[in-house]
């Protein structure tokens, strides 16, 4: 019997790529999403790539009754990957209550449903923001978590604590938190990719929209950080590589290969790249010129962070594979596909 995986937020950016990889690996997939930051048409892209249209239910998992009703109607679910969350650092600074309400309530409701419906396995979409601005780089899984620089980052830390404590109290539950660094790029088919609603909050879609003149220019938030070129440094990971890490995590849970009932892993490339280096790499990969301007720093941003992926590479048997220029080219092809097929403005 095929194992059934529930993917919350499965029509979103990372979720949709993970659904494709799960289906490629023989899993049955059910998506639960409220479509607050995604579109139903993403299902068409998933089907075009995999040949399989996943099951889909529109539901707001942050509502306890809606969540409970949703789970009551499901057949056996073997594992859950929880993506559904508000995720923009800058927006979270302006709208903290939205982030605490949505991100915390949805996880609490899902973990209650896991207990009520005897679902044992959870993979959680966490973030390197739990490390704050680390004292030493690169960060390992042993790097202390620090006070978050944004409400978004704080929700990820709190959610990790909720998972840890709930698993500790209930011995039939198991979980893995994947601490992402910065996902970028798109599926190489250009059938799915990052699909921001309105003005993008992330670097790459704003960059590509600036190149096609949907936006007047890319704003680089600060060039006076203590980095080689003054711009912020991040660890940019290809979204398909990231999606594959979720498949490995699910397999680890279902095959009882965990060393502990709650584990967490850094998922990145191990390479720090500055914003200005991203611009240069994009221009080399695509031959396109990026219009940009240096502006003031943005509240909530940390100076630099990148991963030590040794533990994830060894324990999960996973590592990132795509090059930066290959990844940026995929983002550009996706933007051209959007301009042609989606009419995103």
PyMOL commands that set and color helices and strands:
alter all, ss='L'
color gray80, all
select helices_A, chain A and resi 13-24+42-50+64-72+89-94+96-117+128-131+151-169+203-211+239-254+275-286+310-316+324-341
alter helices_A, ss='H'
color red, helices_A
select strands_A, chain A and resi 4-8+28-33+55-58+79-82+121-127+174-180+182-184+218-221+233-234+236-238+262-267+273-274+292-295
alter strands_A, ss='S'
color yellow, strands_A
deselect
rebuild
show_as cartoon
